[in-house]
Amino acid sequence: MFDSFIDELKSGRLKDIGIRNLFAEKKIEARTVLLREGEISDHAFYVRQGCLREWFNKDGKEITFQFFFEGQTVASIDSFMNAEPSLYNIESIEPATVVSISRESFEKIYLTFPEFRDEFQKLIYRRFRNYANLFVSRIRDTPRERYEDLIRNHPEIIQRVPQYYIASYLGITPISLSRIRNRR
């Protein structure tokens, strides 16, 4: 969402030069927390390089439920849009470069540029579909089936994400994941 919009700004096709200053690019180290559970999200992020995850704490255990790679936008959408405490954390898994936008700047662009609004709406629909698929998979599929689906549809996760985060994402222990992998 942000990248295509930023490219449009850089190309000069969008005339409002002041908009460029509303985006901030920064490099972050691995394990950098961009948003903590319970905080109100004041920024949304576009992943230019690296990998981020969304997770929450359940009885002292980290439960990962989403990964984000290059070209994807990440935010605690409900917190960001409604200024309510986030239900989860956003953290980098590896060194990353992110482009951020504040809630105030987002609202300005959202109201000014219909193409940005359209892209944001598409993002929300994709995110909803992803969460619905994850929810149904946790109920319907066995851990092995979830792992096979991950290999088939999201090989970047298998290649770049530590096994203990993958196990958490699949709703199993690292030992169970190891057993599943060894039976392949």
N, C-alpha and C positions, 0 to 999 in steps of 0.2 A: 504494500500500500504506500508506504513512505518513499520507497526507492523510485518507483515510477513517477511519483509526484516531484521528488527532488530532481530527477533527470529532466523533467519538464521545465522546472525552474532554471536549471543550469543551461538548458538549450535556448532559453530566451522565449520559448513559446508562451510561457505564462509571464505576464508583464510586471506583476507586483514584486519588485526587487526586495522590498521590506520583508516579504514572506521568507526569503532565504535565511534570514537571521533567526527565525523561529525554530529551526532545527539545529541541534548540537550533536556533533560526532565526538565520541570518546572511546578510548581503548581501555579495556578492563582486564584484570587478571582472572585466572581461574578461581572459582569459589567466591566471586564477588556477589554479594547480595544487593540486588537493585530495588527490591521491595520486600519488606518483612510482613509476615502474617500479623494482622491487627492494625497495621498502618494504613493511612489513606493514600491511595496511589495518586501522585500528582504528575506522573509522566507515563507515556507509552513509548515503546522501544521498537526499532526496526533492527534486525540482526544483519549487519553488513558482512561480518565474518565471525565464525565461532558457533558455539552451541550453548543454549540456555535451557533451563528446566523450570517448571512450576511444581511446587510441592507443598505439603502441609505436614504438621506434626500430629501424630495420633498416638497418644500414650507413650511419648518418648521415641517413637519410630518415625522416620521420614518416609512419607508416601508420595512418590513422584507420579504425576498423572499427565504430564505433557512435556514434549521436547520441542525446541525451536532451533532451526538452522538458518543458514544464509537465505536471505530473501523473504523471511517471515517476520511478521509483526507480533509482538507480545505485550500484553498488559493485563492487569487485573481489571477487566472491562467494567464489571459492576462497580468496583471501587473508583475507577478512573472517571466513569460517566456520572456517578451519583454521589461522589465524595463520601463514601462509606468505607469502613475498615475492610481491608482485604482479607479474604478467607485463606489466602495462601501466600507463599514466598515465591519470588522470582530470583534465580541465581544462575551465574555462569558456570558451566561445567569445564570449559577450557578457555584460554585467553580469547577475548572477543573484541570486536569493534561494533558498537551500537550507535544508532542515530536516535536521539530522543526528542520528544516534543512535550511541552507542558500542557496541562489541561486547558489553561487559558488560551494558549496559542492554537491548540487543536480546535477549540470552539470557534475561534476567529476564522480559521481556514475552512472548517466545516460549514459555516454559514456563508462564506464567500465563494467557494468553488464547488459547484455541483458535481464535477468529476471526482473530487476527493470524497464527497458524501457518498457517491455511488460505490466507490472502491471500499469505503468503510463498511457499507451495508453488505457487500459481498464477503468481506472478511468476517463479519458477524455470522452470516449464514454458514460459511465454511467451519468456523469454530463450533457453532451449534451442532453441525453434522458430525464433526470429529468427536465431540463429547457424547453425543447420542450413540455413536458407534462404539465408543469405549464402554459406555454404560451397558449396552446390550451384550457386548462381548464378555464382560465380567460375569454376567448372569448365564449366558448361553454356552460359552466355550470353555473347554478345559484349559488348564495352564499350557499344556502342550500345543493345543490349537491356537492359543493366543501367541505363543512363541513362533509357531510356523507362519502365522499371519504377519508377524513383525518382520521375519526374514524376507517374506515374499513382497510385502508392501512398503517396508521402511528399512531397507538395508543400511542406510546411513546411521540409524540408531545402533545397530549391531556393530558397525565398524568404529563408531566414535564415542560411544557412551560406556562408562564403566559398568561392569556386570551387576554390581549391587544396586545401581539406579535402574537398570533394566528389570531386575527381579522385582523391585518395588513397583515399577510401572505395570508389570504383569500381575501383581498381587500375590507374589510367592516369595519364598525365602531364597537367598543366594544358593543355598545347598540344593533346593529343589530345582533351581535353574541349571545348576551344574549337572544334575542327574538327567534333566531333559536334554541338555546339549550332548551329553555322553551317549545317549541312546540313539542319536541321529546317525 
